Amino acid sequence: MSRQYVTTAIDYANAVPHMGHVMEKIMADTIVRWFRLRGDSVLFQIGMDEHGIKIQETAERQQISPAALVEKMAPIYHNLYERLNISFDRFIRTTDTVMHWPTVIALWNRLRAAGALEKRTYTGYYCLGCERFMTKRDLIDGKCQIHNAAPKEVTEENWFFLLKREGDWLKNLLTKDAGGFRIVPPARAQEVMTLIEQGLEDVSFSRPKTSLSWGIPVPDDPNQVMYVWCDALTNYISGLGLLTDHADLSFWDDAEVTHVIGKDIARFHALIWPAMLKQAGVRTPDRLLMHGFVTNEGQKMSKTIGNVVDPEDVLKRFAGNPDPLRFFLSHEIPVGNDGDFSWKRLEELYDAQLRNKLGNLLNRVLVMLGKMDRRIVVSSDPTWIAGDTVWTQFADALDSFDQWKAIHVIFDWIEESNKFMNDRAPWKVASEEDKHVILSALAENLRHISLMLLPFIPDTAYRISKQLNVPYAQHMLSKDFVITENLKQWGGCPEWQSVGEAEILFAPLTR
Ligand SMILES: [Zn+2]
């Protein structure tokens, strides 16, 4: 059994969650659920990034303390992710002085002892929006590309992390065949390699308390506060207590470590983070799984344009059911690509794929079996379905983090099943026994389909299995449920004798 430690980026607590946050968590959750279903031992961590100047400013505008602001924001994220069925095991917060701070302080001290930190007087260009010093390459016509504003010239004393000298080591780490740090999908790796080839620069690691007060104090230097890197990136190991007396190495040294992040923060995760770990004598992670941005009807979502899609509105549209959104994002956006959110497309897919293709198939099969004696007679005839190859294609896709392909494998098979039903037309078959065999083959197909849907739309998968009345249905949503080799076999659940009542799987949308 292999061990898997999966993390997402921690969310910045200065505003409410948006579609990008949601896509990342759903993508990570799908992989995590697949790991558990194939029998791996998994730890899944998400959390909040709660320090920094923007938090300080947002709190001031709301006339509350930064501490009160983050206390208000954390439950908003936590609660949304629970309703989206994100199956996280741990929720870390960077203001947590018990869980988080001891590892951060220990990491800082190790970096300093290793000679990886240096205090300098520095003059640079600081973008308030980005909350960081910009390099010349970041600027076009002297302006930050993201905020379209000229950064402020600032002179101050900072601790610097010596990243410049790590270029060759990082290049080797990111291109190694075995034991390296892999960027998935590989197409996203080139951007990072280009940054290394252009030459790295040392990184500002602290700021004077006068510029940044809401953060973790630098050990033995009371006038300096840690800047985001050492504070936030360290969440990935502080949740495990690394570098403290309660270190749990079983989900670091003895696990495959996957960080799921957006493409905009790739360079911090692919360059600064592994270099920090190396200098601190901690092994580097295995994989960076990257996603792109979500646009709205082809346009960048922005508060100025006023086209930000609120995930809460999507949940409301489907009466709180998270599965249409989970399905939409996995079905529409290949891992690593940018994708588009469109209400029209979401509702079209809901009707065409979830209601008609999947929901109707289940309903027709159960209603017809319900008019007979509900008995299941799974034929051993191998010509009935494509079972083995479908499972192989599906598992290969998920093992290689191609969720898009995996969900298309399922829905292609659902389409095949619908064709099979129309071709065999059980309603025209005279013999009761022949009818049983055709409808049982379809029910068995649906049993497989519901197992495959578990990583993507877990609640729907459970409801299908419950209606089918398969004996393991009640256990399917628990974290220790495993899809065994037996369950993947055609007729692999011999205890299953009869189907249950048909219920509507997806209600029609009100217009
Ligand atoms: Zn900026």
Residues whose N, C-alpha, C, O or C-beta is under 5 A from the ligand:
A	BS01	ZN	C127 G129 C130 C144 I146 H147
